[in-house]
Amino acid sequence: MSEVKLSYTISGDDFTRAGEASGDVKSKLKVLGVSPDIVRKVSIALYEGEINMVIHAHGGTIDVTISETEITMVLADRGPGIENVELAMQAGYSTASENVRALGFGAGMGLPNMKKYSDEMSIDTRLGEGTTVTMKVFLQ
Amino acid sequence: MGNEKFYTSVHLDESLCKGCINCIKRCPTEAIRVRNGKAVITKEFCIDCGECIRHCKNHAKLATHDSLDSMKDFKYTVALPAPSLYAQVNNIEDVDIVLTALKRMGFSDVFEVSAAAEIVSSLSREYIRNHKDQWPLISTACPTVTRLIRVRFPNLLEHLLPILPPMEIAARMARKRAMEKTGLPSEDIGIFFISPCPAKVTSVKFPLGYEKSEVDRVLAMKDVYPGLIQAMKDVVEDGQVEELSSTGNIGISWGGSGGEAGGLLTDSYLAADGIENVIKVLEDLEDNKFANTLSFIELNACSGGCVGGVLAVENPFLAKVKLKSLRKYLPIARTHDTPDDIGLEFTTDVAYEPVFNLGGNMAERLSKMSQLEELMEKFPGLDCGSCGAPTCKALAEDIVRGMARETDCIHVLRSYIRKISDGI
């Protein structure tokens, strides 16, 4: 079965570049003729994840696999890990510093939005080692 | 029929084209390629922004528009000056001088687009107030922006403000007034829009959001300019200025960026101008990056707004200064009565046109995308344009679409030749 694999390295703490990966995926999905509502779901979920990696984890990698039936996004970082996943999943909860909040980030909607805009999401996190978030969006 | 949907005013005079890469590099939708030494525009990709006209050093890129001679086609003619026209001339404090001069040029009557703009402002205020679910509403006055959204931002189509642009409302009101005044049948009346840009020509030939335009001819502002200046001199000399204008501050302001949004009398708007800035705003909006407190987004493809159109004459920033001094002593608005017997809102949906789709079924598109990624590894990533495509990525897309070959890249070709010569 044909599929496309895309890999991105996300640099940490550079807000001006946050969104480059999700932007590239978005433009590729449009060229691939993926329906607009799915493009929207993927680009919002991925952008939120990308921003999270910049804010919390000093960057990481994003691997996207597009097949005929689904889009799989694996966001892996070597950041501090998430202490309480359940709490982090609550809308409005944020550990972001004041500096980051001043930039308009850290509204506590990152993970909740990623869950909302993906069809499946799993989080594998280890304190002090890093976090891997896997999201899937189905094409049918 | 399919071609009609992608009509463009922008076109090439092949005899003048030298096949340089200026236009392909400036085109925001990567619609131009140089093939066999000449620029070729892919009509489906072109949004009529006019950037190629602006940047072609050989003046090989042109806008289709009508000639002043076409006034002879009608028994009765009405000039529809865009507000940006008022900013093309010097030292006027009174719009009536321009309007009177237009009549001296041979038009039977004038109808200000800026007057219709005040109606649009008032309708927009009401629509925005009543449609919070569609916030932020995106302006549809710039035809290039609407065209951009229909090919690249399908998720934003639902935000388009479904109100006719000022030009169209002006045309409908002007025709009605002319018919009442003269008793002539509609076909004897010619409605002439004086345009700062090629996109308006396109929106007359193929409107988005409504079936048919009531504008009969579109004249380029730069063509009207010389005769207008002459006629204005005469008007000023004999002092016979007719009282024709019914535009206030809001209507005049539409000629420059921020003018339309300013007419909404709210703070919760964003106004961006310049096609690259417009694209950036739409990308961010699509990604949910904007607070949902924004009620309106005004977008103008040209820097400075309509005064920055490629058919305008004056420096756009100086033109904005002139608009400012013109409106200084005007009341907020002077056109208040909204006509109820002509349509004012969109009657058709603006549909997504996925023109950038690679084609075939999903499996085929995925395999084309893989091929595209492989090609990108082979290309140097210099985006030199020597192949005739604006970027290495654009060439790779052309190749998977079957429109170009790998060896069109001179760097690939050079290493291929080196390999052969090494083998000899």
Chai-1 contact restraints between the chains, C-beta under 6 A:
chainA,res_idxA,chainB,res_idxB,connection_type,confidence,min_distance_angstrom,max_distance_angstrom,comment,restraint_id
A,S2,B,A363,contact,1.0,0.0,6.0,A-B,restraint_1
A,S2,B,L366,contact,1.0,0.0,6.0,A-B,restraint_2
A,S2,B,S367,contact,1.0,0.0,6.0,A-B,restraint_3
A,V4,B,L366,contact,1.0,0.0,6.0,A-B,restraint_4
A,V4,B,M369,contact,1.0,0.0,6.0,A-B,restraint_5
A,V4,B,S370,contact,1.0,0.0,6.0,A-B,restraint_6
A,V31,B,F356,contact,1.0,0.0,6.0,A-B,restraint_7
A,V31,B,L358,contact,1.0,0.0,6.0,A-B,restraint_8
A,L32,B,R365,contact,1.0,0.0,6.0,A-B,restraint_9
A,L32,B,M369,contact,1.0,0.0,6.0,A-B,restraint_10
A,G33,B,N357,contact,1.0,0.0,6.0,A-B,restraint_11
A,G33,B,R365,contact,1.0,0.0,6.0,A-B,restraint_12
A,P36,B,P154,contact,1.0,0.0,6.0,A-B,restraint_13
A,P36,B,N155,contact,1.0,0.0,6.0,A-B,restraint_14
A,R40,B,N155,contact,1.0,0.0,6.0,A-B,restraint_15
A,S43,B,D287,contact,1.0,0.0,6.0,A-B,restraint_16
A,I44,B,N288,contact,1.0,0.0,6.0,A-B,restraint_17
A,Y47,B,D287,contact,1.0,0.0,6.0,A-B,restraint_18
A,E68,B,M362,contact,1.0,0.0,6.0,A-B,restraint_19
A,E68,B,A363,contact,1.0,0.0,6.0,A-B,restraint_20
